[in-house]
Amino acid sequence: MTFDQIAIFTILSAALGLFVWDRIRYDLVAMLALLAAIACGVVGPEDAFSGFSDDIVIIIGSALVISAAVAKSGLAEAALRPIAGWMQSSEMQIGVLASIVAVLSAFMKNIGALAIMIPIAFQLSRRSGKPVSRVLMPLSFAALLGGMMTLIGTSPNIIVSKMRQEILGEPYGMFDFMPVAAVLTVIGVVFLVFGWRLLPRRDEADAKDGLSDDNYQTEVRLPEENPLVGKTVADFEALGEGDISVAAILRENNRRYVPSAHWMLFAGDILVVQGDAGALEKIVGDSKLELVHDREMPDEDEKKTDQAVMEAVIPPDSLLVGSTVEQLRLRDRYGLNLLSLSRRGGNIRSRLQRVRLQAGDVIVLRGAAKSVNDAPAALGCLPLAERNLRLGERRHRYRAALILAVAMAAAASGTVSVAIAFFGAAVAILATGALTLKEAYQVIEWPILILIGALIPVSDALRSTGGAELIAAGLAVVADMVPPTGAVGLILIAAMAVTPFLNNAATVLVMAPIGASLALRLGLNPDPFLMAVAVGAACDFLTPIGHQCNTLVMGPGCYRFNDYWRLGLPLSVLVATLGTFLIVMVWPLS
């Protein structure tokens, strides 16, 4: 091996180790890898920042803006509402919701499509009495499958398309992934409709623990001269018609008591109340109770604004994770009040404002309609119910979808490049008000763009130094023992095995040059090998940490780490087996 090859292998191995170690942010790891490559001379100064000017950065950033606008429109919720009543069985719920989330994921960010379906899954679960844990993991997997179907459905497809342009002189088109991915998606959804039974069976209460309506908790103060003063705890709970309970009473300098039903209520008592989110909101208003965490009253102008309430789940990358309400100063900074909090595992012992928020927590926020509508982008949380938008906001419902359709038609017809089409669509969305500039800047995943921009020159160095050919030579030894179809399967399985530990974009940047080099070394068409990399990198079904979709459903679904491989391993085997044969059927090896 040459010095350059040793250097690039060392850099990539170190980066891979840091990615798996997961103690340093992946975007920082990518920047360190780029800096090391420059220092070693395998990436020239003139090429160091070429990745940031690449079309792929524009395409991914624009796709995120379009995706956020489609999700904000509430179109999916409105379309599903008429048929929600007859989806009673788990099979029917998974079949319908997984099909919809798969189609949506083809045209928008898959975690956005999944976030749209989560509140609907909970509504259907409550109506049918089935645990929502049966549905959420299949929905996550369906989102990953659906993202493979189009060029913009998932980052790996965009990166693989760029790699093909560099290798063969022409990128993949918008729907070149469809023949293979659509069949895999249909078969995968059918498997999920029946395969949910592979998930461990748990008690109904445990399955609903994460986001159950009766698991919210808030604190209210009983003011002077309130009609409830002198009444009992049982009288208070009767107002909620069985939907609320008093978990504790704070009195005598905030000393905590667990009351019996006959306890009398006194002025100044702080009641820790648990129950249905709607019942909590109703009883606070009707009984003229004071929210303890809302002691600072808004000014008169804010009182006149329309108030709105939103339920939202906290994902792992939210700025809320690890902070308390006091530290965040939600009221002062964002104009929001925390109405209540729900957490997997039952009662919350700390005072509400001092609870350190965790990924998977569900919060109910209240404030001016504008503040509530801006909350998901500002705080990095995902709404679990369609927001009460201001009068007139409904006109945006179809705008984002129409803009996306025009952009897709322009790109598919070859009128303009994909980068121009989606950049134009993103600008149109901002110009028409379907998404604000602030929301757009906040939904763009800058760490992903930095990861891609920094790793593109490093990935190019793997090819330019001959490193990819060297790895391909090693794989060719194994590939010589199997038929050409087996070589394609080898690349697909390798990409699928790596992606749970790496970001899927990083997986493609590393594996695509290796796959192409192996194909050229064997004298075969690179297309099947690039497609195998795309499919393998997009399908992470084995862990909750490899993809945001899997992480998002872990808390709400009350899943454990080992639950994922129970359903994900057979699905991975199915995708790897059928995907290999579909790829070589659609993309000839020679």
CORRAFEN-V870625 format. One record per run of one state. SS is the DSSP state (h for helix, s for strand, l for the rest). FROM is the first residue (numbers start at 1). LEN is the number of residues. If there is no record, write none. Layout:
((SS:FROM:LEN) (SS:FROM:LEN))
//
This chain:
((l:1:2) (h:3:19) (l:22:4) (h:26:15) (l:41:4) (h:45:3) (l:48:2) (h:50:4) (l:54:1) (h:55:19) (l:74:1) (h:75:7) (l:82:2) (h:84:3) (l:87:3) (h:90:16) (l:106:4) (h:110:19) (l:129:4) (h:133:17) (l:150:5) (h:155:14) (l:169:9) (h:178:21) (l:199:5) (h:204:5) (l:209:4) (h:213:3) (s:216:6) (l:222:10) (s:232:1) (h:233:6) (l:239:5) (s:244:8) (l:252:3) (s:255:3) (l:258:6) (s:264:1) (l:265:5) (s:270:6) (l:276:1) (h:277:10) (l:287:3) (s:290:2) (h:292:3) (l:295:5) (h:300:4) (l:304:3) (s:307:8) (l:315:10) (h:325:4) (l:329:1) (h:330:5) (l:335:1) (s:336:7) (l:343:9) (h:352:3) (l:355:7) (s:362:7) (h:369:11) (l:380:1) (s:381:3) (l:384:9) (h:393:4) (l:397:2) (h:399:15) (l:414:4) (h:418:14) (l:432:5) (h:437:7) (l:444:2) (h:446:19) (l:465:2) (h:467:13) (l:480:4) (h:484:16) (l:500:4) (h:504:18) (l:522:4) (h:526:13) (l:539:9) (h:548:9) (l:557:6) (h:563:24) (l:587:4))
//
